[in-house]
Amino acid sequence: MEGVIDSVTRDLLTRSPGFDWVVTEFVRVVDARLPPRVFHKHCPELQAEGAPVTPSGVPVALQLLGSDPEALAANARQALRLGATGLDLNFGCPAKMVNRHDGGASLLRDPRRVHAAVAAVHAAVGDEIPVTAKIRLGFADRRLALACALATEDAGARRLVVHGRTRDEGYRPPAHWEWIGRIRQRLSIPVVANGDIWTLEDYWKARTLSGCRDVMLGRGALADPRLAARIRHWQATGERLPETPWGVRAAILADFAALQRSTLPDRVVTSLLKQWLSHMRQRDDEAARRFQALKRITDLDTLLEGLATTPAEPAAGMTASPALTV
Ligand SMILES: Cc1cc2nc3c(=O)[nH]c(=O)nc-3n(C[C@H](O)[C@H](O)[C@H](O)COP(=O)(O)O)c2cc1C
């Protein structure tokens, strides 16, 4: 997820079991072949020995976003040369800026363009590495949902993730899991259900209504970093673990800051940390309280102190002095 799930976050999310694979933030392809540094920035895992995996061994697919088949193909070849072992094509991004420049979900208005993009990338890398795609149910409406899905399969995609909303629906609930099921019934490649899976119950409903064996987690994995592990545990044992307690979340946030701090300036880490805390507050009252109390803190150490204290013992910085407010 762009601006959210970088290599550090991928590392932290995959430290507990549950994820079978993860995807990078999208690499924006316009017309030129991009230099290796762009791929390495999005996917530092490419620089390690062997196939790109998280430190705990979960495969990392590299995502491309673009509309020009030739440019996508050139960048797919570049990614392959740099060691990518999975390429995912983004046809779901709803951002106005991206759509205005003819990328992401804007291609869903014409299944032939979806086909051309997937076919070009597939031809560029052959069957050496799998090409996968991610779509929404359409741009303004769902009329072309099936045609777009079939286009990805026909052009050589080996798996399709479907976010159960149109572009115009943005992130407004509900995600239409039953629509994902209609697509699944018509395709032979695996279809993965995505959208609004926040809890074990959501996971169950999404699987039941879509009929998909696999789901993709987005915001739900940030809101509860152990959601995938809780799903896996439920599958394996039938036991429902409760939502991840604040203590575990606070430890993850502390690790996140420590890892990010080794490469990024404190002010950037501060804002990334608040961003993740803000995702967590959707599912955790303590995270919501902390976010409220700490949102104006600009000093990273004060923020970390505020996250580390027990609920009964507010840190000095939690009542922000004017000097610390933005
Ligand atoms: C901030 C943000 C950034 C995202 N970036 C990407 C991206 O780079 N590539 C992609 O395929 N989807 C991206 N998405 C969409 C998510 O992968 C997912 O399809 C969507 O959020 C619905 O799933 P969820 O309800 O589980 O979050 C992004 C979503 C958000 C909220």
The ligand as an SDF file (V2000), in Angstrom:
LIG
                    3D

 31 33  0  0  0  0  0  0  0  0999 V2000
   -3.2410    4.4060    1.7870 C   0  0  0  0  0  0  0  0  0  0  0  0
   -3.5300    3.2910    0.8300 C   0  0  0  0  0  0  0  0  0  0  0  0
   -2.5860    2.9690   -0.1230 C   0  0  0  0  0  0  0  0  0  0  0  0
   -2.8360    1.9240   -1.0320 C   0  0  0  0  0  0  0  0  0  0  0  0
   -1.8740    1.6070   -1.9500 N   0  0  0  0  0  0  0  0  0  0  0  0
   -2.0760    0.5410   -2.7830 C   0  0  0  0  0  0  0  0  0  0  0  0
   -1.0570    0.1270   -3.7010 C   0  0  0  0  0  0  0  0  0  0  0  0
    0.0300    0.7140   -3.7810 O   0  0  0  0  0  0  0  0  0  0  0  0
   -1.3350   -0.9430   -4.4830 N   0  0  0  0  0  0  0  0  0  0  0  0
   -2.5270   -1.6270   -4.4170 C   0  0  0  0  0  0  0  0  0  0  0  0
   -2.7150   -2.6050   -5.1360 O   0  0  0  0  0  0  0  0  0  0  0  0
   -3.4890   -1.2390   -3.5730 N   0  0  0  0  0  0  0  0  0  0  0  0
   -3.2890   -0.1880   -2.7530 C   0  0  0  0  0  0  0  0  0  0  0  0
   -4.2750    0.1800   -1.8840 N   0  0  0  0  0  0  0  0  0  0  0  0
   -5.5490   -0.5740   -1.8600 C   0  0  0  0  0  0  0  0  0  0  0  0
   -5.4640   -1.7330   -0.8810 C   0  0  0  0  0  0  0  0  0  0  0  0
   -4.4960   -2.6730   -1.3030 O   0  0  0  0  0  0  0  0  0  0  0  0
   -6.8100   -2.4540   -0.7750 C   0  0  0  0  0  0  0  0  0  0  0  0
   -7.1680   -2.9500   -2.0390 O   0  0  0  0  0  0  0  0  0  0  0  0
   -7.9280   -1.5500   -0.2810 C   0  0  0  0  0  0  0  0  0  0  0  0
   -7.4960   -0.7470    0.8010 O   0  0  0  0  0  0  0  0  0  0  0  0
   -9.1330   -2.3970    0.1810 C   0  0  0  0  0  0  0  0  0  0  0  0
   -8.7270   -3.3690    1.1070 O   0  0  0  0  0  0  0  0  0  0  0  0
   -8.8160   -3.1310    2.6970 P   0  0  0  0  0  0  0  0  0  0  0  0
  -10.2370   -2.7610    3.0090 O   0  0  0  0  0  0  0  0  0  0  0  0
   -8.3800   -4.4620    3.2740 O   0  0  0  0  0  0  0  0  0  0  0  0
   -7.8810   -2.0100    3.0240 O   0  0  0  0  0  0  0  0  0  0  0  0
   -4.0620    1.2130   -0.9840 C   0  0  0  0  0  0  0  0  0  0  0  0
   -5.0170    1.5570   -0.0140 C   0  0  0  0  0  0  0  0  0  0  0  0
   -4.7630    2.5790    0.8840 C   0  0  0  0  0  0  0  0  0  0  0  0
   -5.8140    2.9160    1.9140 C   0  0  0  0  0  0  0  0  0  0  0  0
  1  2  1  0
  2  3  1  0
  2 30  2  0
  3  4  2  0
  4  5  1  0
  4 28  1  0
  5  6  2  0
  6  7  1  0
  6 13  1  0
  7  8  2  0
  7  9  1  0
  9 10  1  0
 10 11  2  0
 10 12  1  0
 12 13  2  0
 13 14  1  0
 14 15  1  0
 14 28  1  0
 15 16  1  0
 16 17  1  0
 16 18  1  0
 18 19  1  0
 18 20  1  0
 20 21  1  0
 20 22  1  0
 22 23  1  0
 23 24  1  0
 24 25  2  0
 24 26  1  0
 24 27  1  0
 28 29  2  0
 29 30  1  0
 30 31  1  0
M  END
$$$$
